[in-house]
Amino acid sequence: MTRLKSLLAAASFSLLSSTAIANDTPSFRVAWTIYAGSMPLGYAEETGILDKWGDKYGIDVSAVQLNDYIEAQNQYTAGEFDAVIAITLDAMTIPAASGVDSTVAVLLNASNGSDGLVVKGTGKTVADLRGQSINLVEFSGSHYLLARALSEAGMSERDVTVVNTSDADIIAAFQASESQAVVTWKPQLSEIVAQNPNTTVPFDSADIPNEITDALLIHTETLAAHPELGKALAGAWYEVISMLQPGHPKRDEVIADMAEAVGTDREGFLKQMSTLNFFSADDAAALVASDEFAGILKNISQFAWDKGLLGPSASSADFVGIEFANGSVQGAKDNVNLRFPTTYMTGAAQ
């Protein structure tokens, strides 16, 4: 009996010790939504790759799928998540403009036709939209793409009517008689074109290379205290990206899994991937450090200012300070809330 009591006591102590250790492990959550460009993170979560990299750096990190993209950005901004996948425009206009200091640990990919303007009828041009209603997620990358399309055609938003529509409702909205066009991203873009062959895509993100990019955004304070979070996420992301390369033994398995998650088949997912440029770690680091990227962010800042997206405190397009890897700041030096280091990308490359 004495020996049994000793064994039970030892087992109890062991369990309590294990629980204490588990409770001491830093825990982080990343928000993401279904989109071909975000699927590597979802795959990393599903297959345990993310857990593996978390264990490597002594943290617990999980990727949580939300149903609405803007809701994911809002919850991240409110502090409900430690990180989020966002396009650079939204990184500026939602958390950064709200005073939430964020760091882009990894520039993930660029839309190269994955976002597009779809018009009812064949042979249509952007000019045919004059006086028409266009459904899109207001103030999003879709809105930015429309503004660029209109500008290229010598038009402005005064020539059209923008109808704010959730990305979850955009496919149904296109079927309505009052809508003549929508701007959206894949997979919704692919579904609309597939279901409506009598359509035209007169402008897409391939016409504005590297202007619509996905980024892995992390609260700067959190990342400063736990750089291992950036390292783990970068490691998991680039491991999955390597599995998507032609010749990798698991490529077909990975593509099949992602296709199912997106709600399409292998061919459909490959079409979606063909309109995305997944950056290598080296290419991502080179882009964020380039004059080209600084110029793109300057244009995005101007768009955000023109649309009133920088908040009531903003007095110019330079309201949000943007810090680059070399320490230079574009915009307000006393309001730096968006940062683009190369640390985690170059670290992953090495």
Secondary structure by P-SEA (a helix, b strand, c coil): caaaaaaaaaaaaaaaaaaaaaaacbbbbbbbcccccaaaaaaaaaaaaaaaaaaaacbbbbbbbbccaaaaaaaaaaccccbbbbcaaaaacccccccbbbbccccccccccccccccccccccccccccbbbbcccccaaaaaaaaaaaaaccccccbbbbbbcccaaaaaaacccccccccccaaaaaaaaaccccccccccccccccbbbbbcccaaaaaacaaaaaaaaaaaaaaaaaacccccaaaaaaaaaaaaacccaaaaaaaaaacccccaaaaaaaaacaaaaaaaaaaaaaaaaaccccccccccccbbbbccccccccccccccbbbbaaaaaaaac
